[in-house]
Amino acid sequence: MSITPKNWGEFQHYKDRSPAWIKLHRGLLDNFDYHRLPVASRALAPMLWLLASEYEDGVITASMEEMAFRFRVSPAELRSAIKPLIDSGFFLDSEALADCKRDASLEKEGEKRREERDARADDWPSDFREKFWAEYPHRVGKSAAIQKLEAVRKRGVEWALVMGGLRTYVRTKPKDRQWCNPATWLHQDRWLDQPADASPAFVPSERQTPEQAVAQFAKLGSWSRHSPFTDVSQVPVELLTKHGLLPDGRKIASQGH
């Protein structure tokens, strides 16, 4: 007989077998089924978890006699304490484990068939990851982007729609705007964007003429971010005079006060 902790692979991951310590989750304190166990079973469970860390996939294949020696108890005491742990589902014996593996194998096979069926039904190419990454102009955060791309596919979004939206984004992005990270672009469904026409014929220039810039400075006492000047020393004196300003930027009207 062999036993293994239930869901061992989901909460215990080790690079090497037989680590110096294991994870003991705090939720055990409020686990009703665990506290219903006999005291001996509750004391044995952490010892079995420690022992499981020495075996591949947590499957303990040691005999009762070997485990009894490791835990310094008699084989009879060990059998008595293990049985409630198995009956309550905290550990699976070899027969239950075989059933679980068969169920997991069937579930995995079914999932694979569903994915193959879905792949045949959609318009996504087999190399969609490479195609998207090659066409996206701002290639940062590849791993996160590919995960988001796969999630978009699972939602049933058409490949043509995503790539058409991407090409529109590349064509219409204003030059003064930063590129969106690909993962963010996918997460926000940006392929659905309908940007305004940003061609030069439709976008008025925000740059001020020197005349406009000095007129605003004379009125407000500050330069606009669209001004060609940042300091009065850059402005021709005749232009300052025209707007009632001295070479240092003060108003001429205040000269006699």
C-alpha positions as CSV (number, residue, x, y, z in Angstrom):
1,M,0.0,0.0,0.0
2,S,1.1,3.6,-0.7
3,I,-0.5,6.8,0.5
4,T,-0.2,10.4,-0.6
5,P,-1.5,13.7,0.8
6,K,-4.6,14.9,-1.0
7,N,-3.9,17.8,-3.5
8,W,-0.2,17.5,-2.7
9,G,0.8,19.0,-6.0
10,E,-1.4,22.1,-5.6
11,F,0.2,23.4,-2.4
12,Q,3.6,21.8,-2.1
13,H,6.2,22.5,-4.8
14,Y,9.9,21.7,-4.4
15,K,12.8,22.1,-6.8
16,D,14.5,19.1,-5.1
17,R,13.1,16.2,-3.2
18,S,13.5,16.1,0.6
19,P,13.5,19.8,1.4
20,A,14.5,21.1,4.8
21,W,11.0,22.4,5.4
22,I,7.4,22.2,4.0
23,K,4.5,24.6,3.8
24,L,1.9,24.3,6.5
25,H,-1.1,26.4,5.6
26,R,-2.7,28.5,8.4
27,G,-6.2,27.6,7.1
28,L,-5.7,24.2,8.9
29,L,-6.6,26.1,12.2
30,D,-10.2,26.5,11.0
31,N,-10.6,23.2,9.2
32,F,-13.6,21.6,10.8
33,D,-12.9,18.1,9.4
34,Y,-9.3,18.2,10.6
35,H,-10.3,19.1,14.2
36,R,-12.9,16.3,14.2
37,L,-10.1,13.8,13.8
38,P,-8.7,11.9,16.8
39,V,-5.8,13.6,18.6
40,A,-3.4,10.9,17.4
41,S,-4.4,11.4,13.8
42,R,-4.0,15.2,14.0
43,A,-0.5,14.7,15.5
44,L,0.4,12.2,12.8
45,A,-0.7,14.3,9.8
46,P,2.2,16.9,9.9
47,M,4.7,13.9,10.2
48,L,3.2,12.3,7.1
49,W,3.4,15.6,5.2
50,L,7.1,15.9,6.1
51,L,7.7,12.3,5.0
52,A,5.8,12.9,1.8
53,S,8.3,15.6,0.8
54,E,10.9,12.9,0.5
55,Y,9.0,11.1,-2.2
56,E,8.3,11.9,-5.8
57,D,4.9,13.5,-6.2
58,G,4.4,13.0,-2.4
59,V,3.5,9.3,-2.8
60,I,4.8,7.5,0.3
61,T,5.7,4.0,-0.5
62,A,7.4,3.1,2.8
63,S,6.0,0.1,4.6
64,M,4.0,0.4,7.9
65,E,7.0,-0.9,9.8
66,E,9.3,1.7,8.2
67,M,7.0,4.5,8.9
68,A,6.4,3.3,12.5
69,F,10.2,3.4,13.0
70,R,10.5,6.9,11.5
71,F,7.7,8.2,13.8
72,R,8.8,6.2,16.8
73,V,5.4,4.6,17.3
74,S,4.2,1.0,17.1
75,P,2.8,-0.3,13.8
76,A,-0.6,-0.8,15.5
77,E,-0.6,2.8,16.7
78,L,0.3,4.0,13.3
79,R,-2.5,2.0,11.6
80,S,-5.0,3.3,14.1
81,A,-4.0,6.9,13.5
82,I,-3.7,6.7,9.7
83,K,-7.1,5.2,9.1
84,P,-9.1,8.3,10.1
85,L,-6.9,10.4,7.9
86,I,-7.6,8.3,4.9
87,D,-11.3,8.0,5.7
88,S,-11.6,11.8,6.0
89,G,-9.9,12.3,2.7
90,F,-6.7,14.0,4.0
91,F,-4.6,11.2,2.5
92,L,-5.3,8.9,-0.4
93,D,-4.3,5.2,-0.3
94,S,-3.0,3.5,-3.5
95,E,-6.5,2.4,-4.6
96,A,-8.1,5.8,-4.3
97,L,-5.0,7.4,-5.8
98,A,-5.3,5.2,-8.9
99,D,-8.9,6.2,-9.3
100,C,-7.9,9.9,-9.0
101,K,-5.2,9.5,-11.6
102,R,-7.6,7.8,-14.0
103,D,-10.1,10.6,-13.5
104,A,-7.4,13.3,-14.0
105,S,-6.2,11.5,-17.1
106,L,-9.7,11.4,-18.6
107,E,-10.3,15.0,-17.7
108,K,-7.1,16.1,-19.3
109,E,-7.8,14.1,-22.4
110,G,-11.3,15.7,-22.6
111,E,-9.9,19.1,-22.2
112,K,-7.3,18.5,-25.0
113,R,-10.1,17.3,-27.3
114,R,-12.2,20.4,-26.5
115,E,-9.2,22.7,-27.2
116,E,-8.6,20.9,-30.5
117,R,-12.2,21.2,-31.5
118,D,-12.2,24.9,-30.6
119,A,-9.0,25.4,-32.5
120,R,-10.7,23.9,-35.6
121,A,-13.8,26.1,-35.2
122,D,-12.0,29.5,-34.9
123,D,-10.0,31.5,-37.4
124,W,-6.8,31.8,-35.3
125,P,-3.7,30.4,-37.1
126,S,-1.5,27.9,-35.3
127,D,1.3,30.4,-35.0
128,F,-0.9,33.2,-33.7
129,R,1.5,34.0,-30.8
130,E,4.4,34.6,-33.2
131,K,2.3,36.6,-35.7
132,F,0.8,38.9,-33.0
133,W,4.2,39.5,-31.4
134,A,5.9,40.2,-34.7
135,E,3.3,42.8,-35.7
136,Y,2.9,44.6,-32.4
137,P,5.3,47.6,-32.6
138,H,6.1,48.0,-28.9
139,R,7.4,44.6,-27.8
140,V,7.6,44.6,-24.0
141,G,6.3,42.1,-21.4
142,K,6.0,39.2,-23.9
143,S,5.0,36.5,-21.4
144,A,2.1,38.6,-20.0
145,A,1.1,39.6,-23.5
146,I,0.9,36.0,-24.7
147,Q,-1.2,35.0,-21.7
148,K,-3.6,37.8,-22.5
149,L,-3.7,36.8,-26.1
150,E,-4.5,33.2,-25.3
151,A,-7.3,34.4,-22.9
152,V,-8.8,36.6,-25.8
153,R,-8.9,33.5,-28.0
154,K,-10.6,31.4,-25.3
155,R,-13.3,34.1,-25.1
156,G,-14.1,33.5,-28.7
157,V,-12.9,36.8,-30.2
158,E,-12.1,36.5,-33.9
159,W,-8.5,36.7,-34.9
160,A,-9.3,39.0,-37.8
161,L,-11.0,41.4,-35.5
162,V,-8.0,41.6,-33.1
163,M,-5.4,42.0,-35.9
164,G,-7.6,44.5,-37.7
165,G,-7.9,46.6,-34.5
166,L,-4.1,46.3,-34.0
167,R,-3.4,47.7,-37.5
168,T,-5.8,50.5,-37.0
169,Y,-4.1,51.4,-33.7
170,V,-0.7,51.4,-35.4
171,R,-1.9,53.6,-38.2
172,T,-3.8,56.2,-36.1
173,K,-1.7,56.5,-32.9
174,P,-0.8,60.2,-32.4
175,K,3.0,60.7,-32.5
176,D,3.0,62.4,-29.2
177,R,1.4,59.5,-27.4
178,Q,3.3,56.6,-25.9
179,W,2.7,53.1,-27.1
180,C,0.4,51.0,-25.0
181,N,2.0,47.8,-23.6
182,P,0.6,44.8,-25.5
183,A,-0.8,43.0,-22.4
184,T,-2.7,46.2,-21.5
185,W,-3.9,46.7,-25.1
186,L,-5.3,43.2,-25.1
187,H,-6.7,43.4,-21.5
188,Q,-8.7,46.5,-22.4
189,D,-10.1,45.1,-25.6
190,R,-8.5,48.0,-27.5
191,W,-9.1,46.3,-30.9
192,L,-12.6,47.7,-30.5
193,D,-11.4,51.3,-30.4
194,Q,-12.7,53.7,-33.1
195,P,-10.1,56.6,-33.0
196,A,-10.9,59.9,-34.7
197,D,-9.0,60.7,-37.9
198,A,-5.7,62.0,-36.8
199,S,-4.4,63.0,-40.2
200,P,-2.8,66.5,-40.5
201,A,-5.7,67.9,-42.5
202,F,-8.1,67.5,-39.5
203,V,-5.8,68.3,-36.6
204,P,-5.1,72.0,-36.1
205,S,-1.7,73.0,-35.0
206,E,-1.4,73.9,-31.3
207,R,1.9,75.8,-31.8
208,Q,1.5,79.5,-31.1
209,T,2.9,82.2,-33.4
210,P,5.4,84.6,-31.8
211,E,2.7,87.3,-31.9
212,Q,0.2,85.0,-30.0
213,A,2.8,83.9,-27.5
214,V,3.8,87.5,-26.5
215,A,0.2,88.7,-26.4
216,Q,-0.6,85.9,-23.9
217,F,2.4,86.7,-21.9
218,A,1.5,90.4,-21.7
219,K,-2.0,89.4,-20.5
220,L,-1.2,86.6,-18.1
221,G,2.4,87.0,-17.2
222,S,3.3,83.5,-18.2
223,W,4.3,81.5,-21.2
224,S,2.0,78.8,-22.7
225,R,3.5,75.3,-23.2
226,H,2.7,75.9,-26.9
227,S,4.8,79.1,-27.0
228,P,7.9,79.2,-29.2
229,F,9.5,81.2,-26.3
230,T,10.3,80.3,-22.7
231,D,11.9,83.5,-21.7
232,V,11.6,87.2,-22.6
233,S,15.3,87.3,-23.6
234,Q,14.3,85.2,-26.6
235,V,11.7,87.8,-27.8
236,P,12.7,90.6,-30.2
237,V,12.5,94.0,-28.4
238,E,10.1,95.5,-31.0
239,L,7.6,92.7,-30.4
240,L,7.8,93.3,-26.6
241,T,7.3,97.0,-27.2
242,K,4.4,96.4,-29.5
243,H,2.6,94.6,-26.6
244,G,3.5,97.2,-24.0
245,L,6.4,95.4,-22.4
246,L,10.0,96.4,-21.5
247,P,12.9,94.2,-22.5
248,D,12.8,92.6,-19.0
249,G,9.2,91.6,-19.4
250,R,7.6,94.3,-17.2
251,K,4.7,96.4,-18.5
252,I,5.6,99.8,-19.8
253,A,2.6,101.3,-18.0
254,S,4.2,100.6,-14.7
255,Q,7.5,102.4,-15.5
256,G,6.5,105.7,-14.0
257,H,5.1,104.3,-10.7
